[in-house]
Amino acid sequence: MNNQLHPHQKQELADLAVAAMRERGLEPEFPKPALEQLKTIDGPSAEDGAGIVDLTGLLWCSIDNDDSRDLDQITVSEVMDNGHVKIMVAIADVDTLVAKDTPIDRHAQINTTSVYTSARIFPMLPEKLSTDFTSLNPHEERVATVTEMVFAPDGEIVRSHITRARVHNKAKLAYDAVAAWLEGNGPLPEAADRVPGMDQQLRTQDSVAQQLRARRRELGSLEFQTFQPRAEFEDDKVVAIRQQVQNRARQLIEEFMVATNGVTARYLAGKKRAAIRRVVKSPERWARIAEVAAERGWQLPPEPNSAALEQFLAAERKRDPLRFPDLSLIIVKLMGRGEYVVERPGGPAIGHFGLAVRDYSHSTAPNRRYPDLITSRLIKAALADVASPYSHTELEFLANHCTKQEDAANKVERQLRKSEAAMLLESRIGDVFDGVVTGSANGNHWVRIFNPPAEGKLLVARGRKVNVGDKLRAKLLSTHVERGFIDFEMLG
């Protein structure tokens, strides 16, 4: 229902988010035992000694969103004499303060992920930990698990090593500012400028990341462009919805995380340890993907082939950039969701079809994702040469549970994005927008408008024919913030 006299407020979106969490089987609040445990934690881990090396002197930095406070990873590079480059990725050691089966861990195991909505964030771990004691915050020493990778000039990984270490983040940086500098559109961020040598650090890391990216593309890694809008508030009102832009700094971190997750998976397999893998299996609906390509004059092979699919996507991105996000969404849905599975020693490796990698775990965000915390514990047990903290049966249960809860969290975030868009548009009933048809099924049609980026249902006059991809003008008829409904009427 639209209400222009009494526009919705930010708190109402937060209340909707709480209700959506409960509806999907997620817990929006920390239970009393977890809060009691939290009172007993009064600082970051002071763990030291054998097996933990001192890497605090290196020029570590973090690159994340402008507003991120839960810093899971920091990176550093070193150019070697033979032209190879060593990249080190330090991952926060959350397990040092959150032991398995403690109350905080049990709550994290229920939700399995942080849930991000614009009006309220539901962190997997209490913020006293995730944004402070277990976060790799600038100018603080922390315990971490460090993955060291040496890359040849063509991006091939020559060798790798995992160790526990103490680290020190020298500069907290943000994606957009770093990307602007790398692309020659802005100054070196101030936090980097204060650290002698950090500019060369970033150049080297960017160079290696772009080489890794090119190599994965050659192997058939799929590059999508889906919409990830974020609502912006002034006081209690949504005033804008901004589109998150893919850029060089995001690619830098993405490539290093993919590489780290690969090393982690291979390390545990080499130690004959069962582990949770993140997989996107070969698409079951490949025939329909091939039909979508054929509708655009492109022939894909009869059997799933990620390299051929990436060639098609790259050509379409170049040919029709306006509609490419919608094509991306169609292909993503047809590929099927990612899921967590257990890989046992000696068992088959399923691989990640979309990333063009065979070995892939989730290990790089233990403050935000429970599978990463599990993996951290598995790695520490393997490094110490002690028994795994999880039985195969436990891992099977947790893999299925994490897949289910991640799906639930994604649905909460999508539902709230719809409500945010409805809230922004509720004062603009009757306005006309440019858009593109994004869906059509059972006589119903959907449209995405460009400014602000938002989707809604499209009312089409009887007898009119519309196709996915058609550009049009649409008049806003109504909004319903609570249900996330936006209705448009096609003009012309």
KARAQUI-V479788 format. One record per residue. RES is the residue in one letter. PHI is phi in whole degrees, -180 to 180 (NA if undefined). OMEGA is omega as a letter, one per 30 degrees, with the letter a starting at -180 (none if undefined). D_FIRST is the distance of its C-alpha to the first C-alpha in Angstrom with 1 decimal. Layout:
RES:PHI:OMEGA:D_FIRST ; RES:PHI:OMEGA:D_FIRST
//
This chain:
M:NA:l:0.0 ; N:-89:l:3.8 ; N:-140:a:6.5 ; Q:-77:a:9.9 ; L:-75:a:12.0 ; H:-128:a:11.4 ; P:-62:a:10.9 ; H:-68:a:10.8 ; Q:-114:a:14.4 ; K:-58:a:16.7 ; Q:-61:l:17.5 ; E:-67:l:14.0 ; L:-66:l:14.6 ; A:-62:l:18.0 ; D:-65:l:16.9 ; L:-63:a:14.7 ; A:-65:l:18.0 ; V:-61:l:20.1 ; A:-63:l:18.2 ; A:-65:l:18.3 ; M:-59:a:22.0 ; R:-64:l:22.8 ; E:-60:a:21.1 ; R:-97:l:23.3 ; G:81:l:26.5 ; L:-109:a:26.8 ; E:-99:a:27.9 ; P:-75:a:26.0 ; E:-120:l:28.8 ; F:-79:a:32.6 ; P:-72:a:34.5 ; K:-57:a:37.2 ; P:-60:l:40.2 ; A:-66:l:38.9 ; L:-68:l:38.5 ; E:-67:l:42.0 ; Q:-62:a:43.4 ; L:-59:a:41.8 ; K:-62:a:43.8 ; T:-85:a:47.0 ; I:-101:a:46.3 ; D:-117:l:47.5 ; G:177:l:48.0 ; P:-68:a:48.1 ; S:-61:l:50.5 ; A:-103:a:54.1 ; E:-57:a:55.3 ; D:-155:l:58.3 ; G:106:a:61.6 ; A:-57:l:62.8 ; G:89:l:60.4 ; I:-117:a:58.3 ; V:-90:a:59.5 ; D:-93:l:59.0 ; L:-117:a:57.0 ; T:-70:a:55.8 ; G:-81:a:57.9 ; L:-76:a:56.1 ; L:-85:l:53.7 ; W:-69:l:50.5 ; C:-146:l:47.1 ; S:-111:l:43.4 ; I:-130:a:40.9 ; D:-153:l:37.2 ; N:-64:a:33.9 ; D:-53:a:34.0 ; D:-101:a:32.2 ; S:-70:l:33.8 ; R:-121:l:35.7 ; D:-98:a:36.6 ; L:-93:a:39.4 ; D:-87:a:40.7 ; Q:-141:l:43.3 ; I:-133:a:45.8 ; T:-134:l:48.1 ; V:-154:a:51.6 ; S:-129:l:54.0 ; E:-147:l:57.8 ; V:-80:a:59.7 ; M:-99:a:62.7 ; D:-60:a:66.2 ; N:-89:a:66.0 ; G:89:l:62.8 ; H:-76:l:60.6 ; V:-127:l:57.7 ; K:-93:l:56.8 ; I:-114:l:53.1 ; M:-118:l:52.3 ; V:-121:l:48.8 ; A:-99:a:48.5 ; I:-113:a:45.8 ; A:-53:l:45.0 ; D:-94:a:46.8 ; V:-68:a:44.2 ; D:-60:l:46.4 ; T:-62:l:48.9 ; L:-111:a:46.6 ; V:-119:a:44.4 ; A:-76:l:46.8 ; K:-57:l:46.0 ; D:69:l:44.9 ; T:-82:a:44.4 ; P:-57:l:41.2 ; I:-65:l:39.5 ; D:-65:a:40.5 ; R:-65:l:39.2 ; H:-66:l:35.7 ; A:-59:a:35.8 ; Q:-69:l:36.9 ; I:-71:a:33.8 ; N:-81:l:31.2 ; T:67:a:33.7 ; T:-162:l:31.8 ; S:-75:l:30.0 ; V:-117:a:26.3 ; Y:-110:l:25.0 ; T:-123:a:21.5 ; S:-67:a:21.1 ; A:-85:l:20.0 ; R:-159:l:22.6 ; I:-100:l:25.6 ; F:-112:a:27.0 ; P:-70:l:30.7 ; M:-67:l:32.9 ; L:-115:l:35.6 ; P:-54:a:35.5 ; E:-64:l:35.3 ; K:-57:l:38.7 ; L:-92:a:40.0 ; S:-65:l:37.8 ; T:-109:a:37.7 ; D:-140:a:41.1 ; F:-67:l:43.8 ; T:-111:l:43.1 ; S:-95:l:41.7 ; L:-82:a:44.3 ; N:-70:l:43.7 ; P:-63:l:45.8 ; H:64:l:49.2 ; E:-130:l:49.2 ; E:-85:l:51.4 ; R:-142:l:49.7 ; V:-85:a:50.9 ; A:-147:l:49.7 ; T:-100:a:50.4 ; V:-110:l:51.8 ; T:-102:a:52.0 ; E:-104:a:54.7 ; M:-130:l:54.7 ; V:-110:a:57.4 ; F:-112:l:56.5 ; A:-75:a:58.9 ; P:-57:l:58.4 ; D:-88:l:56.8 ; G:93:l:54.1 ; E:-73:l:55.9 ; I:-81:a:55.8 ; V:-89:l:59.5 ; R:-158:a:59.2 ; S:-148:a:56.8 ; H:-157:l:57.2 ; I:-121:l:55.0 ; T:-147:l:56.0 ; R:-95:a:54.7 ; A:-155:l:55.0 ; R:-99:a:54.3 ; V:-131:a:52.4 ; H:-147:a:51.3 ; N:-72:a:48.4 ; K:-86:a:49.9 ; A:-156:l:46.8 ; K:-92:a:43.1 ; L:-120:a:41.7 ; A:-118:a:38.4 ; Y:-50:a:37.7 ; D:-65:a:36.8 ; A:-69:l:39.7 ; V:-66:a:42.2 ; A:-62:l:41.1 ; A:-60:l:41.4 ; W:-68:a:44.9 ; L:-60:a:45.9 ; E:-91:l:44.9 ; G:78:a:46.7 ; N:-112:a:43.6 ; G:-170:a:43.9 ; P:-78:l:46.3 ; L:-61:a:47.3 ; P:-54:a:44.8 ; E:-57:a:46.5 ; A:-62:l:46.5 ; A:-79:a:48.4 ; D:-64:a:50.6 ; R:-76:a:51.9 ; V:-110:a:53.3 ; P:-56:l:56.4 ; G:93:a:56.1 ; M:-68:l:52.4 ; D:-62:l:52.0 ; Q:-68:l:54.4 ; Q:-52:a:52.7 ; L:-66:l:49.4 ; R:-61:a:51.3 ; T:-65:l:53.0 ; Q:-62:l:50.0 ; D:-62:a:48.1 ; S:-61:l:51.1 ; V:-65:a:51.4 ; A:-61:l:47.6 ; Q:-67:l:47.7 ; Q:-68:l:50.8 ; L:-63:a:49.1 ; R:-63:l:46.1 ; A:-62:a:48.4 ; R:-65:l:50.3 ; R:-65:l:47.3 ; R:-61:l:46.1 ; E:-62:a:49.6 ; L:-84:l:49.2 ; G:104:l:46.0 ; S:-63:a:43.3 ; L:-90:l:40.0 ; E:-112:l:38.1 ; F:-102:l:34.4 ; Q:-142:a:31.8 ; T:-101:a:28.4 ; F:-80:l:25.4 ; Q:-131:a:25.1 ; P:-73:l:22.7 ; R:-128:l:22.6 ; A:-78:l:20.1 ; E:-117:a:22.0 ; F:-113:l:21.2 ; E:-123:a:22.7 ; D:56:a:22.6 ; D:-108:a:19.1 ; K:-113:l:17.2 ; V:-74:a:17.0 ; V:-111:l:19.3 ; A:-163:l:20.4 ; I:-125:a:20.5 ; R:-106:l:24.2 ; Q:-90:l:25.8 ; Q:-73:a:28.6 ; V:-96:l:31.8 ; Q:-71:a:34.6 ; N:-148:a:37.8 ; R:-61:a:41.4 ; A:-69:l:40.9 ; R:-63:l:38.2 ; Q:-64:l:40.6 ; L:-57:a:43.4 ; I:-67:a:41.8 ; E:-58:a:40.5 ; E:-65:a:44.0 ; F:-69:l:45.6 ; M:-71:l:43.2 ; V:-60:l:43.8 ; A:-63:l:47.6 ; T:-62:l:47.5 ; N:-63:l:45.6 ; G:-69:l:48.2 ; V:-61:l:51.1 ; T:-58:a:49.6 ; A:-61:a:49.3 ; R:-69:l:52.8 ; Y:-62:a:54.3 ; L:-66:l:53.1 ; A:-64:l:54.2 ; G:-65:l:57.6 ; K:-88:a:58.0 ; K:58:a:57.4 ; R:-112:l:54.3 ; A:-68:a:51.3 ; A:-151:l:48.0 ; I:-91:l:44.4 ; R:-106:l:43.7 ; R:-103:a:40.5 ; V:-132:l:40.7 ; V:-121:a:39.0 ; K:-70:l:41.2 ; S:-56:a:42.4 ; P:-57:l:39.5 ; E:-73:a:39.6 ; R:-102:a:37.7 ; W:-59:a:40.2 ; A:-58:l:40.9 ; R:-71:l:37.3 ; I:-60:l:37.6 ; A:-63:l:40.8 ; E:-64:l:39.0 ; V:-59:l:36.4 ; A:-66:a:39.3 ; A:-64:l:41.3 ; E:-61:l:38.5 ; R:-106:l:39.1 ; G:78:a:42.9 ; W:-124:a:43.7 ; Q:-103:l:45.8 ; L:-100:l:45.3 ; P:-65:a:48.0 ; P:-67:l:47.6 ; E:-103:a:47.5 ; P:-52:a:45.0 ; N:-147:a:46.2 ; S:-69:a:44.3 ; A:-65:l:46.6 ; A:-66:l:46.1 ; L:-65:l:42.3 ; E:-66:l:42.4 ; Q:-60:l:44.5 ; F:-62:a:42.0 ; L:-63:l:39.1 ; A:-63:l:41.2 ; A:-66:a:42.1 ; E:-69:l:38.5 ; R:-61:a:37.5 ; K:-75:a:40.2 ; R:-74:a:39.6 ; D:-143:a:35.9 ; P:-62:a:34.4 ; L:-63:a:31.1 ; R:-94:a:30.3 ; F:-59:l:32.1 ; P:-58:a:29.2 ; D:-75:l:27.7 ; L:-62:l:31.1 ; S:-55:a:31.5 ; L:-62:l:28.3 ; I:-60:a:29.7 ; I:-66:l:33.0 ; V:-58:a:31.7 ; K:-65:a:29.9 ; L:-71:l:33.0 ; M:-69:a:35.3 ; G:93:a:33.6 ; R:-79:l:32.7 ; G:-76:l:35.2 ; E:-149:l:36.6 ; Y:-98:l:39.1 ; V:-134:l:42.4 ; V:-97:l:45.7 ; E:-106:a:48.7 ; R:-95:l:51.9 ; P:-54:l:55.3 ; G:83:a:56.8 ; G:-81:a:53.7 ; P:-71:l:52.2 ; A:-92:a:50.0 ; I:-84:l:46.8 ; G:89:a:45.7 ; H:-114:a:42.6 ; F:-57:a:42.3 ; G:-69:a:39.9 ; L:-95:a:42.0 ; A:57:l:45.3 ; V:-132:a:46.7 ; R:-91:a:48.4 ; D:-108:a:48.3 ; Y:-154:l:45.0 ; S:-117:l:43.9 ; H:-108:a:41.2 ; S:-140:a:43.2 ; T:-101:a:42.0 ; A:-140:a:39.0 ; P:-70:l:40.1 ; N:-76:a:38.0 ; R:-116:a:34.8 ; R:-132:a:35.7 ; Y:-69:l:37.7 ; P:-56:l:39.6 ; D:-69:l:41.1 ; L:-69:l:42.2 ; I:-59:a:43.9 ; T:-61:l:45.6 ; S:-58:l:46.8 ; R:-67:l:48.5 ; L:-64:l:50.0 ; I:-65:a:51.5 ; K:-62:l:52.9 ; A:-66:l:54.6 ; A:-67:l:56.0 ; L:-62:a:57.3 ; A:-85:a:58.9 ; D:58:l:60.3 ; V:-117:a:59.0 ; A:-62:l:57.2 ; S:-61:l:53.6 ; P:-74:a:51.3 ; Y:-126:l:49.4 ; S:-78:l:50.8 ; H:-60:l:49.9 ; T:-64:l:48.0 ; E:-59:a:45.9 ; L:-63:l:45.1 ; E:-61:l:44.1 ; F:-61:a:41.7 ; L:-67:l:40.3 ; A:-61:l:39.9 ; N:-65:a:37.8 ; H:-65:a:35.8 ; C:-65:l:35.1 ; T:-62:a:33.9 ; K:-63:a:31.5 ; Q:-73:l:30.1 ; E:-65:l:29.9 ; D:-60:l:27.8 ; A:-63:l:25.5 ; A:-63:l:25.4 ; N:-62:l:24.6 ; K:-68:l:21.6 ; V:-61:a:20.3 ; E:-63:l:20.9 ; R:-65:a:19.3 ; Q:-60:a:16.1 ; L:-71:l:15.9 ; R:-62:l:16.8 ; K:-66:l:13.8 ; S:-67:l:11.5 ; E:-62:l:13.9 ; A:-65:l:13.6 ; A:-63:l:9.8 ; M:-67:l:10.6 ; L:-65:a:13.5 ; L:-92:a:12.0 ; E:-65:l:9.0 ; S:-94:a:11.9 ; R:-120:l:13.4 ; I:-57:l:11.6 ; G:96:l:14.7 ; D:-71:a:16.9 ; V:-112:a:19.2 ; F:-130:l:20.2 ; D:-85:a:23.2 ; G:-158:l:22.7 ; V:-139:l:24.4 ; V:-71:a:23.7 ; T:-111:a:23.7 ; G:-161:l:23.4 ; S:-157:a:24.0 ; A:-160:l:24.3 ; N:52:l:24.4 ; G:82:l:23.1 ; N:-102:a:20.1 ; H:-133:l:20.2 ; W:-129:a:18.9 ; V:-130:l:19.5 ; R:-112:l:20.2 ; I:-91:a:20.1 ; F:-87:a:22.9 ; N:-142:g:21.9 ; P:-76:l:19.9 ; P:-70:a:20.5 ; A:-155:l:17.3 ; E:-118:l:16.7 ; G:-158:l:14.3 ; K:-81:a:14.6 ; L:-116:l:16.8 ; L:-86:a:17.0 ; V:-118:a:20.8 ; A:-59:a:22.7 ; R:-56:l:24.9 ; G:93:l:28.2 ; R:-79:l:27.3 ; K:-110:l:28.4 ; V:-128:l:27.0 ; N:-123:l:28.5 ; V:-57:a:27.6 ; G:102:l:28.8 ; D:-67:l:28.3 ; K:-88:a:27.3 ; L:-159:l:25.1 ; R:-113:a:22.9 ; A:-135:l:19.2 ; K:-99:l:16.7 ; L:-75:a:13.2 ; L:-95:a:10.9 ; S:-162:l:7.3 ; T:-135:l:5.9 ; H:-142:a:4.3 ; V:-61:a:7.0 ; E:-59:a:8.0 ; R:-100:l:8.7 ; G:72:a:9.8 ; F:-92:l:8.7 ; I:-135:a:9.7 ; D:-118:l:10.9 ; F:-120:l:14.0 ; E:-118:a:16.6 ; M:-73:l:20.2 ; L:-104:l:22.4 ; G:82:none:26.2
//
